[in-house]
Amino acid sequence: MSEDRVIVITGASNGLGAEVAEHFALKGFRVLIHYLNEARGQAVFDRIAAQVDPGRLMKHQADVGNREQVRAMFDAVVDRFGRVDILINFAGINRDAPFLELTDEMWDSVQSAHLKGHFLCCQEYVFHNPDRPGAIVTVAAACGQIGRLNGANFCSAKGGILALTKCLARELAPRIRVNCLVPGSVRTQEVIDRYALDTKEGLARELGSLPMSRLGEFEDVNRIVECMIDAEFTTGASFYVNGGQYMN
Ligand SMILES: NC(=O)c1ccc[n+]([C@@H]2O[C@H](COP(=O)([O-])OP(=O)(O)OC[C@H]3O[C@@H](n4cnc5c(N)ncnc54)[C@H](OP(=O)(O)O)[C@@H]3O)[C@@H](O)[C@H]2O)c1
């Protein structure tokens, strides 16, 4: 079956976003690779463009917390591909610290990349897709429900994204479905570094909390995201890909 849908993937210059972008490009989707860091964005674009028709790919730099830059990104994808069908929101950062050491800047930058970024990208996506069926994948974390040490800024943003997902699912139904991916312990460099998973002790500690006794792999995420965008009777739902570490 030919695939003609257009996907915008934010945070596609690293980690999960880069892998999901490659997965959908290989499946024939037209993909906008969004990035903040030029060198990382270019490297992912080149890697994927070497495997598919580069005419079906584009890249765009934007700070997801900036309205003008986000709007320009959606203008660009509609100019180039004629429409946008799906939005997947992987962009985000961690700035961990104990609560009493969090600065205003650490709070604002994390809220901006995650919660405001979701708000702006979702709203501009709908403005640029005014009448076609569509799907949005938001991205949260289990700590948005249960909290964790040293992440009051991050967990608050992720909790906000879980609530935002349900609000948008109600307001945008039935035309646009909105579902939330909740990854955990998936083997990205960011997670390896933050939890010292490249040390014997760090890895043992993490595996001890995972009923599945292994870290998540990119294919685990690709499989669920693919299901999320095509699950036509599902909206406002959370999809956990976390080896059973947190069960809702
Ligand atoms: N991996 C896991 O197990 C796990 C667990 C829970 C939640 N998550 C969530 O899943 C998402 C992806 O995680 P990851 O591990 O793949 O992260 P990652 O490797 O650190 O990638 C983050 C991406 O976000 C982009 N980004 C950061 N701040 C931005 C901003 N202000 N504007 C635009 N882009 C920005 C980065 O762009 P540049 O590289 O171009 O700067 C990068 O492409 C995040 O929301 C994360 O919280 C992941």
PDBQT file of the ligand as one rigid body, heavy atoms in Angstrom, charges set to zero:
ROOT
HETATM    1  N1  LIG A 301      14.367   7.718  26.693  1.00  0.00    +0.000 N 
HETATM    2  C1  LIG A 301      13.484   7.432  27.644  1.00  0.00    +0.000 C 
HETATM    3  O1  LIG A 301      13.451   6.333  28.232  1.00  0.00    +0.000 OA
HETATM    4  C2  LIG A 301      12.464   8.460  28.055  1.00  0.00    +0.000 A 
HETATM    5  C3  LIG A 301      11.773   8.276  29.274  1.00  0.00    +0.000 A 
HETATM    6  C4  LIG A 301      10.790   9.187  29.633  1.00  0.00    +0.000 A 
HETATM    7  C5  LIG A 301      10.496  10.248  28.782  1.00  0.00    +0.000 A 
HETATM    8  N2  LIG A 301      11.190  10.415  27.630  1.00  0.00    +0.000 N 
HETATM    9  C6  LIG A 301      10.858  11.583  26.813  1.00  0.00    +0.000 C 
HETATM   10  O2  LIG A 301      10.952  11.286  25.422  1.00  0.00    +0.000 OA
HETATM   11  C7  LIG A 301      11.388  12.456  24.722  1.00  0.00    +0.000 C 
HETATM   12  C8  LIG A 301      12.659  12.116  23.925  1.00  0.00    +0.000 C 
HETATM   13  O3  LIG A 301      13.622  11.612  24.835  1.00  0.00    +0.000 OA
HETATM   14  P1  LIG A 301      15.111  11.262  24.355  1.00  0.00    +0.000 P 
HETATM   15  O4  LIG A 301      15.683  10.400  25.409  1.00  0.00    +0.000 OA
HETATM   16  O5  LIG A 301      15.070  10.799  22.940  1.00  0.00    +0.000 OA
HETATM   17  O6  LIG A 301      15.768  12.731  24.444  1.00  0.00    +0.000 OA
HETATM   18  P2  LIG A 301      17.070  13.342  23.720  1.00  0.00    +0.000 P 
HETATM   19  O7  LIG A 301      17.872  12.260  23.088  1.00  0.00    +0.000 OA
HETATM   20  O8  LIG A 301      17.715  14.221  24.731  1.00  0.00    +0.000 OA
HETATM   21  O9  LIG A 301      16.457  14.260  22.536  1.00  0.00    +0.000 OA
HETATM   22  C9  LIG A 301      15.753  15.422  22.834  1.00  0.00    +0.000 C 
HETATM   23  C10 LIG A 301      15.409  16.177  21.569  1.00  0.00    +0.000 C 
HETATM   24  O10 LIG A 301      14.707  17.372  21.928  1.00  0.00    +0.000 OA
HETATM   25  C11 LIG A 301      15.251  18.472  21.224  1.00  0.00    +0.000 C 
HETATM   26  N3  LIG A 301      15.066  19.702  22.010  1.00  0.00    +0.000 N 
HETATM   27  C12 LIG A 301      15.387  19.926  23.305  1.00  0.00    +0.000 A 
HETATM   28  N4  LIG A 301      15.007  21.168  23.676  1.00  0.00    +0.000 NA
HETATM   29  C13 LIG A 301      14.432  21.751  22.588  1.00  0.00    +0.000 A 
HETATM   30  C14 LIG A 301      13.832  23.004  22.329  1.00  0.00    +0.000 A 
HETATM   31  N5  LIG A 301      13.730  23.969  23.277  1.00  0.00    +0.000 N 
HETATM   32  N6  LIG A 301      13.359  23.253  21.086  1.00  0.00    +0.000 NA
HETATM   33  C15 LIG A 301      13.455  22.328  20.133  1.00  0.00    +0.000 A 
HETATM   34  N7  LIG A 301      13.987  21.101  20.301  1.00  0.00    +0.000 NA
HETATM   35  C16 LIG A 301      14.477  20.812  21.528  1.00  0.00    +0.000 A 
HETATM   36  C17 LIG A 301      16.723  18.113  21.017  1.00  0.00    +0.000 C 
HETATM   37  O11 LIG A 301      17.188  18.861  19.920  1.00  0.00    +0.000 OA
HETATM   38  P3  LIG A 301      18.785  19.088  19.608  1.00  0.00    +0.000 P 
HETATM   39  O12 LIG A 301      19.435  17.743  19.797  1.00  0.00    +0.000 OA
HETATM   40  O13 LIG A 301      18.755  19.515  18.173  1.00  0.00    +0.000 OA
HETATM   41  O14 LIG A 301      19.245  20.114  20.583  1.00  0.00    +0.000 OA
HETATM   42  C18 LIG A 301      16.612  16.610  20.736  1.00  0.00    +0.000 C 
HETATM   43  O15 LIG A 301      16.316  16.392  19.375  1.00  0.00    +0.000 OA
HETATM   44  C19 LIG A 301      11.582  13.556  25.790  1.00  0.00    +0.000 C 
HETATM   45  O16 LIG A 301      10.398  14.292  25.932  1.00  0.00    +0.000 OA
HETATM   46  C20 LIG A 301      11.810  12.738  27.055  1.00  0.00    +0.000 C 
HETATM   47  O17 LIG A 301      11.473  13.440  28.222  1.00  0.00    +0.000 OA
HETATM   48  C21 LIG A 301      12.166   9.563  27.253  1.00  0.00    +0.000 A 
ENDROOT
TORSDOF 0
